[in-house]
């Protein structure tokens, strides 16, 4: 999981560690300025994204 600002870095790091096909869940950036409700909505979507990635790659 990483934010949109660091998605390419996350992919590069995964490749460097030998996992070029590692799926990433991407959250919007910046994160620190979000309200609690926005963070909650992002978290719900992220959990759904992670579950989908797990099921697609099982």
N, CA, C and O of each residue as an XYZ file, in Angstrom:
232
protein
N       0.852     -1.162      0.000
C       0.000      0.000      0.000
C       0.893      1.219      0.000
O       1.870      1.289      0.746
N       0.549      2.187     -0.849
C       1.269      3.455     -0.844
C       0.361      4.539     -1.415
O      -0.693      4.255     -1.983
N       0.791      5.775     -1.251
C      -0.012      6.888     -1.754
C       0.332      7.154     -3.217
O       1.353      6.695     -3.727
N      -0.545      7.905     -3.875
C      -0.347      8.204     -5.287
C       1.004      8.860     -5.551
O       1.606      8.625     -6.598
N       1.485      9.672     -4.626
C       2.769     10.345     -4.812
C       3.948      9.371     -4.799
O       5.019      9.685     -5.319
N       3.755      8.198     -4.211
C       4.852      7.249     -4.083
C       4.599      5.934     -4.829
O       5.306      4.951     -4.607
N       3.610      5.914     -5.699
C       3.269      4.683     -6.420
C       4.429      4.191     -7.278
O       4.744      3.001     -7.264
N       5.069      5.091     -8.024
C       6.178      4.644     -8.877
C       7.353      4.168     -8.029
O       8.031      3.210     -8.399
N       7.598      4.816     -6.911
C       8.650      4.370     -6.005
C       8.312      2.999     -5.428
O       9.188      2.141     -5.314
N       7.054      2.787     -5.067
C       6.623      1.488     -4.554
C       6.837      0.386     -5.573
O       7.297     -0.703     -5.227
N       6.506      0.661     -6.828
C       6.701     -0.334     -7.890
C       8.190     -0.602     -8.118
O       8.599     -1.747     -8.310
N       8.990      0.456     -8.095
C      10.435      0.305     -8.276
C      11.029     -0.515     -7.134
O      11.861     -1.393     -7.363
N      10.608     -0.232     -5.923
C      11.103     -0.963     -4.751
C      10.696     -2.431     -4.815
O      11.507     -3.312     -4.529
N       9.450     -2.701     -5.188
C       8.988     -4.086     -5.316
C       9.831     -4.828     -6.342
O      10.225     -5.972     -6.116
N      10.109     -4.184     -7.465
C      10.931     -4.810     -8.503
C      12.347     -5.054     -7.987
O      12.913     -6.121     -8.225
N      12.919     -4.095     -7.294
C      14.279     -4.244     -6.756
C      14.365     -5.386     -5.747
O      15.413     -6.013     -5.598
N      13.265     -5.649     -5.061
C      13.234     -6.730     -4.072
C      12.845     -8.075     -4.690
O      12.704     -9.076     -3.988
N      12.674     -8.079     -6.022
C      12.376     -9.331     -6.705
C      10.904     -9.645     -6.866
O      10.539    -10.786     -7.149
N      10.052     -8.646     -6.689
C       8.606     -8.842     -6.811
C       8.030     -7.857     -7.832
O       7.220     -7.004     -7.470
N       8.435     -7.962     -9.103
C       7.996     -6.966    -10.088
C       6.496     -6.961    -10.337
O       5.958     -5.956    -10.802
N       5.814     -8.051    -10.041
C       4.371     -8.135    -10.263
C       3.562     -7.901     -8.985
O       2.352     -8.125     -8.967
N       4.220     -7.454     -7.928
C       3.537     -7.233     -6.663
C       2.416     -6.213     -6.838
O       2.679     -5.084     -7.252
N       1.189     -6.579     -6.535
C       0.095     -5.612     -6.667
C       0.133     -4.601     -5.519
O       0.473     -4.937     -4.385
N      -0.217     -3.377     -5.838
C      -0.217     -2.308     -4.838
C      -1.611     -1.720     -4.687
O      -2.323     -1.518     -5.671
N      -1.984     -1.454     -3.468
C      -3.196     -0.688     -3.179
C      -2.752      0.768     -3.031
O      -1.889      1.078     -2.211
N      -3.338      1.644     -3.817
C      -2.921      3.046     -3.848
C      -3.976      3.913     -3.165
O      -5.166      3.821     -3.467
N      -3.515      4.760     -2.235
C      -4.408      5.700     -1.565
C      -4.086      7.115     -2.046
O      -2.966      7.374     -2.488
N      -5.049      8.030     -1.968
C      -4.804      9.398     -2.437
C      -3.777     10.131     -1.576
O      -3.666      9.892     -0.373
N      -3.044     11.013     -2.208
C      -2.028     11.825     -1.544
C      -2.436     13.285     -1.707
O      -2.977     13.623     -2.760
N      -2.222     14.142     -0.772
C      -1.664     13.896      0.554
C      -2.709     13.317      1.505
O      -3.912     13.520      1.340
N      -2.228     12.613      2.470
C      -3.101     11.921      3.407
C      -3.310     12.721      4.692
O      -4.381     12.655      5.295
N      -2.321     13.456      5.103
C      -2.354     14.147      6.388
C      -3.360     15.278      6.502
O      -3.679     15.709      7.611
N      -3.864     15.764      5.386
C      -4.811     16.893      5.438
C      -6.262     16.435      5.424
O      -7.171     17.266      5.412
N      -6.492     15.139      5.426
C      -7.852     14.586      5.328
C      -8.586     14.671      6.664
O      -7.980     14.597      7.733
N      -9.881     14.824      6.576
C     -10.712     14.791      7.785
C     -10.852     13.329      8.232
O     -10.516     12.411      7.484
N     -11.342     13.127      9.438
C     -11.557     11.751      9.922
C     -12.520     10.986      9.020
O     -12.317      9.802      8.750
N     -13.552     11.654      8.563
C     -14.516     10.991      7.683
C     -13.873     10.608      6.351
O     -14.138      9.532      5.815
N     -13.037     11.484      5.825
C     -12.333     11.168      4.580
C     -11.380      9.998      4.780
O     -11.303      9.106      3.935
N     -10.659      9.999      5.889
C      -9.736      8.897      6.194
C     -10.511      7.594      6.319
O     -10.077      6.556      5.818
N     -11.639      7.647      6.977
C     -12.476      6.450      7.133
C     -12.923      5.921      5.762
O     -12.864      4.716      5.517
N     -13.365      6.803      4.881
C     -13.800      6.400      3.540
C     -12.631      5.826      2.736
O     -12.793      4.832      2.028
N     -11.469      6.444      2.843
C     -10.282      5.942      2.152
C      -9.922      4.562      2.690
O      -9.585      3.665      1.917
N      -9.990      4.388      3.995
C      -9.651      3.097      4.609
C     -10.594      1.997      4.140
O     -10.153      0.888      3.838
N     -11.880      2.293      4.078
C     -12.860      1.302      3.620
C     -12.548      0.887      2.191
O     -12.542     -0.303      1.874
N     -12.288      1.861      1.329
C     -11.965      1.548     -0.067
C     -10.663      0.760     -0.148
O     -10.556     -0.185     -0.930
N      -9.681      1.140      0.651
C      -8.392      0.464      0.622
C      -8.525     -0.995      1.062
O      -7.907     -1.877      0.466
N      -9.309     -1.251      2.080
C      -9.539     -2.633      2.524
C     -10.174     -3.436      1.393
O      -9.793     -4.581      1.147
N     -11.139     -2.834      0.707
C     -11.760     -3.509     -0.434
C     -10.737     -3.774     -1.532
O     -10.705     -4.860     -2.111
N      -9.898     -2.773     -1.817
C      -8.861     -2.940     -2.849
C      -7.896     -4.057     -2.487
O      -7.545     -4.874     -3.338
N      -7.465     -4.100     -1.230
C      -6.529     -5.131     -0.784
C      -7.177     -6.509     -0.876
O      -6.532     -7.464     -1.308
N      -8.423     -6.623     -0.482
C      -9.126     -7.908     -0.582
C      -9.198     -8.366     -2.034
O      -8.970     -9.541     -2.324
N      -9.512     -7.454     -2.945
C      -9.569     -7.800     -4.377
C      -8.197     -8.245     -4.880
O      -8.090     -9.225     -5.617
N      -7.146     -7.523     -4.480
C      -5.799     -7.890     -4.915
C      -5.418     -9.284     -4.402
O      -4.804    -10.070     -5.124
N      -5.778     -9.576     -3.177
C      -5.476    -10.900     -2.609
C      -6.213    -11.985     -3.386
O      -5.623    -13.005     -3.742
N      -7.478    -11.772     -3.647
C      -8.280    -12.778     -4.345
C      -7.829    -12.961     -5.790
O      -7.827    -14.080     -6.303
N      -7.447    -11.873     -6.446
C      -6.988    -11.956     -7.834
C      -5.647    -12.662     -7.946
O      -5.341    -13.247     -8.985
N      -4.855    -12.616     -6.907
C      -3.500    -13.151     -6.962
C      -3.310    -14.391     -6.091
O      -2.181    -14.777     -5.789
N      -4.410    -15.007     -5.694
C      -4.317    -16.189     -4.852
C      -3.982    -17.421     -5.673
O      -3.864    -18.516     -5.123
